[in-house]
Structure formats: C-alpha cells, structure tokens
Amino acid sequence: VPPELSHKALQTVVDIFHRYSIRQGELDLLNFNDFKTLLTEGCDPSSCPQFQDRNKHGYMNELFQETDLNKDSELSFEEFTIVLSKVADDAHRISHGSDRCGPDQD
C-alpha cells in the first residue's frame, strides 16, 4: 500500500471521529447518541453488510459499553479505535461467510 493511501485512510478515521464527536457533549468524546449516529448514518444494510444484523436488541449499547474502558459514558478517540477494530473484524468475518454479530465474541 502506498504511504499516501495509508495516510489518507488514517486522516479519514480522524476526520470522521471529529465530525461526530462535536455533535453533543465534549469535543473529542462520543456519547452514545453520537456513537450510534456515526455507525448508522448513511449506511443501509445493502451497502454496509457489517451492519445488517446490528439492529438486534442491545447490540449498539453492548458495543458501546464494552469499548468504554473507563466507564465515563463517552468514547475517547482511543476507545473509538477499538470500535473500529471490532467493526473491521465483523466485516472481515462476513466477507468469509461467517457472522460475528456480537460485540463480546471473538
């Protein structure tokens, strides 16, 4: 991967976090509403298969609680990167025909 693409990908992650972290509450922190909006806005199941079954009762709340390491009811950027890892893992598993669909499963 060319270095400029890696840099662009990282900058995109930072930009997306900043776009949603300033909606409510403190700058650079995501509350649950910010978090849910970030993961669902503009992402219908047909275009984002990793979110297909994410409307299962409690999924978003469980994912938020699991990644809120300091239990302050907000996600820092570092905590958000854990969410990204879990969602990327889901997408990878789905691409191979399995479905994780649970934040506490590996």
N, C-alpha and C positions, 0 to 999 in steps of 0.2 A: 504494500500500500504506500503510495507516495506520501511523504511527510505533510504536504499541504492538505491532503484529504483527511489525515488524522487530526490535524489542527482544526480544520473546518468542522469535523464531527464533534470534537471536544467543545469548540466555541458554540455550536448549536445546542449542546446539552446545557451549557451555562446560560445561554440566551433564553431557552425555554424555561428553565428554573426561574430566572429573573422575571420573565413575563407573568408567571403565575404567582410568584411569591410576593408580589407587591399589591395583589388584589385586596387582601384583607389582613389586618394584623401587622406584625413587624416585617420590615424589609428583610429579605433573605431568610425567611422562615415560611413554611407552608402549613396552614392549618388544615383541618380535614376537608373543608369545603374547597379550598384552593387545590388540594391534592386530588380530590375526586374530579374536579373540573379539568385539571391538567391531563388526567388519564383517560377522560371520556370525551372531551370536547372535539368535535370534528372527526370522531373515529367510530364509524359504524361497523358492525360485526363482519360485513362482507369485505371491507377494506383492511380491517385490523383483526385477523383471526385470533390473535393472542388475547383479545378482549371478548371473544364470542360468548363465553360462559361466565364472564366476570360479574354478571348481574345476579349471580347466585347470592342468596341472602347472606349478608355479612362479609363477603369477600373483601370489599374495599376497606371496611373497618378493620378486619383482621390483618390485612397487609399493612395498613397504616400503623396499627398498634404494634405489630411485630418489628417494624423498622424505626419506630420512635424509641430509640435506645435509652434516652434519658427521661422518658415518660413525662415530657413537658407539654404534650398535646400539640406539638408542632414539629415539622421536619426541617432540620438544617440541610444545607447542601450535601454534607457528608452522608447524612441519613438517606437523603434522596437518591444518592448513588447506589445505595443498597436496593432501593425500589427498582432502579434501572436494571441492576443485575438480575433481580428476580423476574422482571418482565422479559428481559432478553432471554433468560433461561426458558421461560414459558414458550416464547416464540420459537426458540431452537427445538424444543421438545415437540411442539406442534408440527414443525417442518418435517419431523421424522415420524409423524403419525401418532405420537402419544400426547396425552393431555394432562398437564400438571394440575391446573385449576384449584390450587390450594396453597396459600402462602406458606404453610408450615411443612410442606412436603419437599423433599429433595429429589 
